[in-house]
C-alpha cells in the first residue's frame, strides 16, 4: 500500500516552524504509516490464520526516529490516544478511512490474545498484548510488553511488523463489496507516532479487503431398508462440519422412482425437515409407495449465513431402496364329499394385495384320485381371471369318473406390485372324497327291501284239541309236500 493510501498525515504548522526554526525545519517531514495484512480469502471455521500489522516510519529527511504512542502516554502523544489499534472487520469506511458506524461488524474474526514482533524489524521478538477496547466496532489494542515498553522506529522507512493469528467465526453481516462472490470485509489499523517534539503524526491504513467464504459442510444420509409394497420409506440425514450454525436451516429431501436411475424425472415425494442448530440426525416423514421398484433419495442442506448449501447426488451410497412386490395370501375351499357322477369345483380368494393390476389369474389344479403328495400330473386344470377388485372366484367344474380322494392346489399369478402365491398339497379345505356308486343287484332280487309287516300275533289252538291236531297234520303235509317237490325237481 502506498503512503498516500495509508493516509499519512503531518500535523506541522507554519507558525510553529517560525517560532521553532530548527524544529520546524526538522519536523516538517514527520510522518507515520500503518498497514493491515490479512489473507485475501478465508473460510468460516478456519483457525490459526496468520495476519500482521505493519507500523512504519514515513519521515522525510532530515527527520529520523519516531516513537509509537501507547495508550495513556503523556504529551506529545494526544490525550486519550488509543495506541496501536485494529478493527478486524468493517463494511463501510467513513472520513479519513475510519470505520463508519454503519459498517460496524464485530465478531467476524477472533484475534489471538498476543502478537509477536517479526524478526528483522524494529520490534523483533517484542510481545504485544491484544485487548478489546470497543465492543461496538470490535476494535482491538496491541500493547507492547512489558508495560511501559514502546515501539521505536529509528530511521526513515524503518518498520515494526506485528504478527498474530485469528479464527474465522462467522460470515460478515454486511457485505463490503457485493459485486464479488462471498461476503467482503476490510480491516482498519491506526497508530500515532512522535519524535520527541511537539508534533505527532497519525498513520491509518485499510486492507484491500478479505473475502469470507461460508464453511462447506458435508451431508450423510441413510435410507430405510428395503420393504414390501405397502410399507413406508424414510431417510435419515446428518450434516457435519457446520460452523456457528444459525436457526432456520432446513434439509430438503426428494425421492425419485421407481426405477428412475438418473433422478431426472419428477420426484414422487418431497419434504423439508428443519435442521437443528445442535446438529445430529434428522429423519423425514414416511412415504408409502404404491408401485414396486427401486427408489432413490437425494438430500440437500440449504445452508445458513455461515454454512454453504451442500447436496447429495443420485445413487449416493445408502440412498437407494428396493420396494418389493406385496406378499398376498390365498385361501381356498371345496366340498368335502361328492358322489361319483357329481361335479368338483374349487373357490379361491386372494387377500393382502397392494395396488393390484389387471391381468392376474388364479390357476386351480386337481390331483387324484389318491395322489397323496400331488406329484402326478393334474387330472384337471382351470385358469380363472382374478379381478382387480378381488373377491372369490370359482374354477370350472370337473366330473370325475373314478372314486377316491382328490386334492386341489390353487396358485395366484401375481402382477408387478404383488408377488405370486400358491397353496400346497393337502391344505385344509382342499381335499374332497368322491364316493363310488354301489353296483346294481341281480334282476330276480328286489332292489327295494320289503320291511316286515307288523301285526297282532295269531292265537294258536290249545294243545290236544281238535284244532291243534288238525293244525299239526296240516303243517306236516306242507313240509312233506315241500320235500317231495324238491326231491321230484332234482330227479
C-alpha positions in Angstrom: 0.0 0.0 0.0 1.4 3.4 -0.9 2.0 6.2 1.6 -1.0 8.1 0.2 -3.2 5.1 0.7 -2.1 4.8 4.3 -3.3 8.4 4.8 -0.1 9.6 6.3 -0.6 12.9 7.9 1.9 15.5 9.1 0.4 18.0 11.5 3.1 20.6 11.2 2.0 24.3 11.4 3.8 27.2 9.7 3.7 29.3 12.8 5.4 26.6 14.7 8.1 26.5 12.1 8.7 30.2 12.5 8.8 30.0 16.3 10.9 26.9 16.5 13.2 27.4 13.5 15.3 24.4 13.9 12.4 22.1 14.9 10.1 23.4 12.3 12.5 22.5 9.5 13.3 19.2 11.0 9.7 18.2 11.8 8.2 19.3 8.6 8.5 15.8 7.2 7.3 13.9 10.2 5.1 11.0 9.0 3.7 7.6 10.1 2.2 4.7 8.3 0.1 1.7 9.1 -0.9 -1.4 7.0 -3.0 -4.4 8.0 -2.2 -7.6 6.1 -4.9 -10.2 6.1 -5.4 -13.1 3.6 -7.4 -12.3 0.5 -9.8 -15.2 1.1 -10.7 -17.1 4.3 -13.4 -19.6 5.2 -15.7 -19.6 8.2 -14.4 -22.2 10.6 -10.7 -21.6 9.7 -8.4 -21.4 12.8 -4.9 -20.0 13.4 -5.0 -17.9 10.2 -1.8 -15.7 10.0 -2.1 -11.9 9.8 0.0 -8.9 10.5 0.1 -5.2 11.3 2.9 -3.1 9.9 3.8 0.2 11.6 6.2 2.4 9.5 8.3 5.5 10.0 7.4 7.6 7.0 9.6 10.6 7.8 11.3 12.6 5.1 14.9 13.8 5.9 16.2 15.3 8.0 13.7 13.7 10.4 14.8 10.4 11.7 13.5 8.4 14.7 9.8 8.0 15.7 8.3 6.5 18.8 4.9 4.9 18.6 2.4 6.2 21.3 0.9 3.8 23.7 -2.5 4.4 25.4 -2.1 6.7 28.4 1.2 8.3 27.2 1.8 11.9 28.1 2.5 14.8 25.8 3.4 15.0 23.0 1.0 12.0 22.5 -2.6 13.2 22.2 -4.7 12.9 25.3 -6.5 9.6 25.2 -4.6 8.3 22.2 -5.6 4.6 22.0 -2.2 3.3 20.8 -1.9 0.7 18.1 -5.4 -0.3 17.2 -7.1 -2.7 14.7 -10.7 -3.1 13.6 -10.6 -6.6 12.1 -13.9 -6.4 10.2 -15.6 -3.3 8.7 -18.1 -3.0 5.9 -18.3 0.8 5.4 -15.5 3.3 5.7 -16.1 6.9 6.8 -13.9 10.1 6.9 -10.2 9.5 6.9 -10.7 5.8 6.3 -12.2 5.2 9.6 -14.9 2.6 10.0 -18.3 4.2 9.8 -20.9 3.3 12.4 -23.0 1.8 9.6 -20.1 -0.5 8.8 -19.5 -1.9 12.3 -19.4 -5.6 12.1 -17.8 -7.2 15.1 -17.3 -10.8 15.8 -16.3 -12.0 12.3 -12.8 -12.7 13.4 -11.4 -13.8 16.8 -7.8 -12.4 17.0 -5.3 -14.2 19.2 -4.6 -12.7 22.6 -1.0 -11.9 21.8 1.2 -10.8 18.9 4.9 -11.0 18.3 7.3 -8.7 16.5 8.7 -10.1 13.2 12.4 -10.9 13.2 14.4 -8.3 11.3 12.0 -5.5 12.0 12.3 -2.7 14.6 10.2 -4.7 17.1 11.7 -8.1 16.6 10.8 -10.5 19.4 8.6 -8.0 21.2 5.4 -9.3 22.7 2.1 -7.4 22.2 -0.9 -7.9 24.4 -4.2 -7.8 22.5 -7.3 -6.5 24.2 -10.8 -5.3 23.1 -11.3 -1.6 23.6 -14.6 -1.1 21.7 -17.3 -3.8 21.6 -19.4 -1.9 19.1 -16.7 -1.9 16.4 -14.7 -4.9 17.8 -11.7 -2.6 18.0 -8.5 -4.1 19.4 -5.4 -2.6 21.1 -1.9 -4.0 20.6 0.1 -3.0 23.7 3.9 -3.6 23.8 5.1 -5.7 26.7 6.4 -5.4 29.3 4.2 -2.5 30.4 5.9 0.8 29.6 7.8 -0.6 26.6 7.5 1.3 23.3 7.9 0.6 19.6 10.8 2.8 18.4 11.3 3.3 14.6 14.9 4.6 14.5 15.1 5.5 10.8 13.1 6.7 7.9 11.3 3.7 6.3 12.1 1.5 9.4 9.1 -0.6 10.3 7.7 -2.9 13.0 5.7 -5.9 11.9 3.4 -7.4 14.5 2.4 -11.0 13.6 -0.7 -12.7 15.1 -3.3 -15.2 14.2 -7.1 -15.2 14.0 -10.0 -17.6 13.8 -12.9 -17.1 11.4 -16.1 -17.3 13.5 -18.8 -16.3 11.0 -19.6 -14.5 7.8 -19.9 -10.7 7.8 -23.3 -9.4 8.4 -22.7 -6.6 5.9 -21.0 -7.2 2.5 -18.4 -4.5 1.9 -18.3 -5.4 -1.8 -21.4 -7.2 -3.1 -20.1 -7.4 -6.6 -17.6 -10.1 -5.7 -18.5 -13.6 -4.7 -18.6 -14.2 -1.0 -19.0 -11.6 1.7 -16.3 -8.9 1.8 -14.8 -7.1 4.7 -11.9 -4.7 5.3 -9.5 -4.2 8.2 -8.6 -0.8 9.7 -5.4 -0.1 11.6 -4.3 3.1 13.4 -1.3 4.4 15.3 0.2 7.8 16.4 4.0 8.5 16.3 6.2 11.3 17.6 9.8 12.2 17.5 10.0 13.7 21.0 9.0 17.2 19.9 5.6 18.9 19.9 4.3 17.4 16.7 2.8 14.0 16.1 1.8 12.1 13.0 -1.1 9.7 12.7 -1.0 6.7 10.4 -4.2 4.9 9.5 -4.5 2.3 6.8 -7.0 -0.2 5.5 -6.7 -3.5 3.7 -7.8 -4.2 0.2 -10.5 -6.4 1.6 -10.9 -10.0 2.7 -13.4 -12.4 1.2 -15.1 -14.6 3.8 -16.5 -17.8 2.4 -19.0 -19.8 4.2 -18.0 -23.1 5.7 -18.6 -26.2 3.5 -20.3 -28.9 5.5 -20.8 -32.5 4.4 -24.1 -34.4 4.3 -24.5 -38.1 5.0 -27.8 -39.9 4.5 -29.1 -43.4 5.2 -32.3 -44.6 3.6 -34.6 -47.1 5.3 -34.2 -50.8 4.4 -35.9 -52.5 1.6 -39.6 -53.1 2.2 -42.5 -54.9 0.6 -45.1 -52.7 -1.1 -47.4 -51.3 1.5 -44.7 -50.3 3.9 -43.1 -46.8 4.3 -39.9 -45.3 3.1 -37.9 -42.6 5.0 -34.5 -41.1 5.0 -32.1 -40.1 7.8 -29.7 -37.1 7.4 -26.7 -35.9 9.3 -24.9 -32.7 8.4 -21.3 -32.4 9.6 -18.7 -29.6 9.6 -21.2 -26.8 10.4 -19.5 -23.7 11.9 -21.5 -21.4 14.1 -24.8 -22.7 12.6 -27.8 -20.4 12.6 -31.5 -21.0 13.2 -33.7 -21.7 10.2 -31.7 -24.1 8.2 -33.5 -27.0 6.5 -32.8 -30.2 4.7 -34.8 -30.8 1.5 -35.5 -34.4 0.6 -36.5 -35.6 -2.9 -37.5 -39.2 -3.6 -37.2 -40.5 -7.2 -38.6 -43.6 -8.6 -39.5 -46.2 -9.2 -36.6 -47.1 -11.5 -35.5 -43.5 -12.3 -31.8 -44.4 -12.3 -30.7 -40.9 -13.0 -33.1 -39.0 -10.8 -34.1 -36.9 -13.9 -37.8 -37.3 -13.6 -40.3 -35.6 -11.3 -39.8 -36.7 -7.6 -42.6 -38.9 -6.4 -42.2 -37.3 -2.9 -40.6 -34.2 -1.5 -40.4 -32.9 2.1 -38.4 -30.3 4.1 -37.0 -31.0 7.5 -35.8 -28.3 9.9 -32.1 -28.9 10.8 -31.4 -28.1 14.4 -28.6 -25.8 15.5 -27.3 -28.6 17.7 -26.9 -30.9 14.7 -27.5 -34.6 14.8 -29.5 -37.0 12.7 -33.0 -36.0 11.5 -35.5 -38.2 9.7 -38.1 -37.5 7.0 -41.7 -38.3 7.4 -42.7 -41.6 5.9 -43.8 -42.1 2.3 -46.0 -45.1 1.3 -45.2 -46.1 -2.3 -47.9 -47.6 -4.5 -45.6 -49.2 -7.1 -42.8 -51.7 -6.6 -39.3 -50.9 -7.8 -36.0 -49.1 -6.9 -36.4 -45.7 -5.3 -33.6 -43.1 -4.8 -33.3 -40.3 -2.2 -31.4 -37.0 -2.8 -30.9 -34.7 0.2 -29.9 -31.1 0.2 -28.9 -28.9 3.2 -29.9 -25.4 2.3 -27.2 -23.7 4.4 -27.3 -20.6 6.5 -25.3 -17.3 6.9 -22.2 -19.2 8.0 -22.5 -22.5 6.1 -22.8 -23.1 2.4 -25.5 -25.4 1.0 -24.5 -29.0 0.3 -26.4 -31.7 -1.6 -26.1 -35.4 -2.1 -26.2 -36.9 -5.5 -28.4 -39.5 -7.3 -27.2 -43.0 -6.5 -25.3 -42.0 -3.4 -24.3 -44.8 -1.1 -27.1 -45.8 1.2 -29.7 -43.8 -0.7 -31.3 -46.4 -2.9 -34.0 -48.7 -1.5 -35.9 -51.5 -3.2 -39.6 -51.8 -2.7 -40.5 -55.5 -3.4 -44.0 -56.6 -4.5 -46.5 -57.1 -1.8 -46.9 -60.7 -0.4 -50.6 -61.6 -0.6 -52.2 -64.8 0.8 -54.6 -67.2 -0.9 -57.5 -69.0 0.7 -59.4 -71.9 -1.0 -62.4 -74.1 -0.3 -64.0 -77.1 -1.9 -66.8 -79.6 -0.9 -65.8 -82.4 1.4 -67.6 -85.3 -0.3 -69.2 -85.8 -3.7 -70.8 -89.0 -5.1 -69.3 -90.3 -8.3 -71.0 -88.7 -11.2 -71.2 -85.3 -9.3 -69.0 -82.3 -10.1 -65.9 -80.9 -8.3 -65.2 -77.2 -8.0 -62.7 -75.0 -6.1 -63.2 -71.5 -4.8 -60.3 -69.1 -4.1 -59.9 -65.7 -2.5 -56.6 -63.6 -2.7 -56.0 -61.2 0.2 -53.4 -58.6 1.0 -52.8 -57.2 -2.5 -51.5 -53.6 -2.9 -52.4 -51.5 -5.9 -53.3 -54.6 -8.0 -53.1 -54.5 -11.7 -55.3 -56.1 -14.3 -54.4 -59.4 -15.9 -53.7 -61.6 -12.9 -55.1 -65.1 -12.8 -55.7 -68.0 -10.4 -54.9 -71.4 -11.7 -56.6 -74.3 -9.9 -55.1 -77.8 -10.4 -56.8 -81.1 -9.3 -54.8 -84.1 -8.4 -56.1 -87.6 -7.9 -57.6 -89.9 -7.2 -55.4 -91.0 -4.3 -52.3 -88.9 -5.3 -51.4 -88.2 -1.6 -48.5 -85.9 -2.4 -49.8 -84.2 -5.6 -46.7 -85.5 -7.5 -48.5 -86.8 -10.6 -50.0 -84.8 -13.5 -53.2 -83.0 -12.6 -56.3 -84.7 -13.8 -57.8 -81.2 -14.3 -56.7 -77.6 -14.5 -58.8 -74.4 -14.6 -57.4 -70.9 -15.1 -59.6 -68.1 -13.9 -59.0 -64.3 -14.3 -58.7 -62.7 -10.9 -60.4 -59.3 -10.8 -58.7 -56.1 -9.7 -61.4 -55.6 -7.1 -60.7 -59.0 -5.6 -63.3 -61.4 -4.1 -63.9 -65.1 -4.5 -63.5 -66.8 -7.9 -64.7 -70.3 -8.8 -63.0 -72.9 -11.0 -64.7 -74.6 -13.9 -66.4 -77.8 -12.8 -64.9 -81.3 -13.2 -66.8 -84.5 -13.3 -64.6 -87.4 -12.0 -65.1 -90.9 -13.4 -63.2 -92.7 -10.6 -64.0 -92.6 -6.9 -61.3 -91.7 -4.4 -59.6 -88.8 -2.7 -58.9 -85.7 -4.9 -56.8 -82.7 -3.9 -56.9 -79.1 -5.2 -53.9 -76.7 -5.3 -54.6 -73.0 -6.3 -51.9 -70.5 -7.5 -52.3 -66.7 -7.8 -50.1 -65.5 -10.7 -49.3 -62.1 -9.2 -48.6 -58.8 -11.0 -45.9 -56.1 -11.0 -47.0 -55.0 -7.5 -48.0 -58.3 -5.9 -46.0 -61.5 -5.7 -47.3 -64.9 -6.8 -48.7 -67.1 -4.1 -49.7 -70.7 -4.1 -51.4 -73.2 -1.9 -49.9 -76.6 -1.0 -50.9 -80.2 -1.3 -53.2 -81.4 1.4 -54.1 -77.9 2.5 -57.1 -77.5 4.7 -60.4 -77.4 2.8 -58.7 -78.6 -0.4 -59.3 -82.3 -0.2 -62.6 -83.9 -1.5 -63.7 -87.6 -1.4 -65.6 -88.9 -4.4 -67.8 -91.8 -3.2 -68.3 -94.7 -5.7 -72.0 -95.7 -6.5 -72.8 -99.3 -5.3 -73.1 -102.0 -8.1 -76.7 -102.9 -9.2 -78.5 -106.0 -7.7 -79.5 -109.1 -9.8 -82.7 -108.9 -11.7 -84.6 -111.5 -9.5 -83.7 -109.6 -6.4 -85.7 -106.7 -5.4 -83.6 -103.7 -5.1 -86.1 -102.3 -2.6 -86.1 -104.1 0.7 -89.5 -105.0 1.9 -89.8 -104.3 5.6 -91.7 -106.8 7.8 -95.4 -106.1 8.3 -96.1 -105.6 11.9 -99.5 -107.0 13.1 -101.1 -108.9 16.0 -99.6 -112.2 16.9 -102.1 -115.1 15.9 -103.6 -117.2 18.7 -102.7 -120.9 18.5 -105.3 -123.6 19.5 -104.8 -125.3 22.8 -102.7 -128.3 22.8 -104.6 -131.6 22.4 -107.7 -130.0 21.0 -109.1 -131.0 17.6 -108.0 -127.7 16.2 -104.5 -128.3 17.5 -104.4 -131.8 15.9 -105.6 -130.6 12.5 -103.0 -127.8 12.5 -100.2 -130.2 13.3 -101.3 -132.5 10.4 -101.5 -129.6 8.0 -98.1 -128.4 8.9 -96.7 -131.9 8.4 -98.2 -132.2 5.0 -96.8 -128.8 4.0 -93.3 -130.0 5.0 -93.7 -133.4 3.4 -95.0 -131.9 0.2 -92.2 -129.5 0.1 -89.7 -132.2 0.4 -91.3 -134.2 -2.2 -91.4 -131.3 -4.6 -87.7 -130.7 -4.1 -87.0 -134.4 -4.4 -89.0 -134.6 -7.6 -87.4 -131.4 -9.1 -83.9 -132.9 -8.6 -84.7 -136.3 -10.3 
